[in-house]
Amino acid sequence: MRPARFISRPNRFIAHIEMDGRTETCHVKNTGRCRELLLPGVPLAVQAVESSSRKTKFDLIAVQKGDRLVNIDSQVPNRIFREWVTSSGHFPDLMVLKPESSFRNSRFDFYIRTESQEIMVEVKGVTLEEDGVALFPDAPTERGLKHIADLCSWIEAGHEAYMVFVIQMKDIDYFVPNYATHPDFGQALASAAGRGLKIIALDCEVGFDFITARDFVEVRM
């Protein structure tokens, strides 16, 4: 990782950054808004990428927000979840952990089979924090609504389903759906919880060149 500072974000895929006294164009590995994070002058952690097919030489990985380092790499939450499943013992009779599995109109992040159950899991990365509270989503998500509906259908078919919120920072008081940004998502999630959807949130220890799952965070509906 290399230190840099944020200048601007002309579109959701790239950012202009200042590094070693020069301006570089950097790939943003998160298509969310991240407006509260990507402010002019904030410190960044970027990763050099060697590829002849790339137009940019760096990936934007993390952003400093006050005392917190926030990872914004949208590919990280699935890796964090996989590592957590295999090390935490949350599924003690785990037999299968398979990435990307389809059901109805959705493709979910993981399919899990234990000795007694088939489980579908959708993982959501969380980068939005306000006064110690983590929120999701940071923009309306019709895809998220579809995931909730199809997870409920999976439950009705006699199986288990999880929605896992990987909070890409630490020192979070609790997690709550972002009703202000997408009330339908919050209402659908609360309804799904009443129908058997298991909802968990995990925060992360984030360093300049690492991220790992840390602990459960209270979920409030």
N, C-alpha and C positions, 0 to 999 in steps of 0.2 A: 504494500500500500504506500501511497505517497500523499503528502498533505497538499491541499489547494484551497482556494477560496471561490465562492460562487459569485458570478457576475450577472448572468441572465439566463433565461430559458425561452428561446424563441419558439419552440414547439415542444410537445410532450416527449419527444424522443431524444433531444439533445440539449445540452447546456453549454454556455460559455463560462470557462473557469480561468482563474489566474493562478499560475504555477511557475515558480522559479523566475518571476519577473516577466513572464510572457503570457499571452492569451492562448488558450487551447480550446478546441471543441471536444466535448465529452459526451458519450452515450449515457442517457439516463435509463437505468434498468427498472423503471417504475413508471407506468403510464398514468398513475393517479395524479391528483392536483398538487399535493405536497406544498400548498401555498404558504402554510405556516412554518415550513422548514426551509424552503429555498428562497432565502432573503439575501439581498446584496451584501456581500462581505462575510457571510457565515463560513466558518471552517468546514472543510470537506475531507473525506478520505476517498481517494480514487485509485483505481487499479490499472496498471499498464496492460495492454492486450496486444500481442503480436499476431497480426493476421493481414495477409496481402489483400483479402477481400473486404476489409473493414475501411470505412471512410474516417473513422475516429480511432485514436490510439489509446483512449482511456475509457473506463467505465466508472460512473459515479456510484459508490457503494454506501457511504454513510455521511450523515450530516450532524454537526454539533448543534444542539438546541439547549442553551443554558448549560446545566451540569450534565445533561444526558447526551450520549452519542446514540443516534438513531440510525439503524440500518434501513435502507430503502430499496434494497435489492429484492425485487419481487420473486426471484427464483429461490431465495433462501428459505422461506417458511416451509415448503415441502421437505427440504433436506433436514431442517430442524425437527420436523415432526417425525420423519423416518428414524432419525438418530434417537429421539426421545422414546419412541415405541420400543426400539430394540434394547434400550438401556434402563428404562424406568420400571419395567415389570407391570405396567398398567394393564396389559393383556397377558396374564401369567400363562395361559394355555395357548399362546400364539402358534399358529401353524403356517399361515400364509400372510405375507404383506406385499401386496401387488400395487404398483403405481398405475394410475389411470384406468378406470373401469367405467363402462357406460351402463345406464339404466334409464328407461323411458327417454326423455328428451335431453338428458344431462350426461356429461362426462365428468366423473368425480375423480378427486386426486388419488384416493387409495381405496382398495378393497382389502379387507382383513377377514381371515377365517380363523376361528378358534376351534377348540374341540366341541363347543356347543352352539356356536353362532356364526352367521355371516354378517359382516359389518361394512357399511359404506361410510366413507369419511370425506368431507370437503374441508379443506384448509384455507383460511383467509389470513393474509398478512395485514397487520395493523401498524400504521405509522402515525396516526393522528392521536395527539394527546392534548388535553386541556386541564390545567390545574391538577395534575396527577391522575386524571381519569383518561383511560384509553377508549376510543370510539371507533366504530366501523358502521358504515362506509364513510369515506371522505367525499364521495360523490354518489348520486343515485345509481343503483345497480339492478337493472332488470335481470341480469344473469344471476345475481344473488337470490332474487325472488324465485326464479326457476329452480335453482338448486334446492331451496327450502321445500318447494312443492314436491319435487321428485324424491327428496329424502323422506318426506312424510309418506309418499306412496310406497317406498321401500319398507318403511315401518309397518304399513298396513298389510304388506305381503308376508309379514311374520318375522322380519329381521330387525337388526339394530342399526342405528345411524347416528353419526356424530357430526357436529360442525365445530371445528377447532379454530380458535383465533390465536394466532401466534403474534404476540405483541413484540415488535422488533426494537425493544428498549427495556430498561429495568426501572425499579422504584415506582411502580404503578399501584395506586390505591385500589382501583377496581375497574372493570370493563362494563360498558353499557352500549347498546345499539344507538346509533346516531339518529335519533328521532327527528331532530331539527333538519337534517339534510335529506333523509329518506324515511319518512314516517311509516310508509307501507312495509319497508324492510323490517323495522323494529316490531311492528305489530305482527307480521308474519312469523318472525323468529319467536316472539313470546307465545303465539298460538301453537307453533310447532313444538315448543318445549312442553306445553300441556298435552301434546299428543305423543310424547315419548322421545322426541329428538334430544339427544344428550349434547349439551353445550359446555365446552370447557375453554378456558383462556390460559395461556402460558406466557409469562414474560421471558425476557432473554438477557443474558449477560453479553454486552456488546463491547468489544475492544477495537483498537485501531485495525487489527488484522484477524479478528475472530468473532464469532457469534455462536452462542450455545443456549439451549433451553435452561431456564433457571427454576421457576416454581409456578404453581397454580396461582391464578389471580381470580378474585371473587367476580362472578358474573351477576350483574343486576339487570333485571328486565324492566 
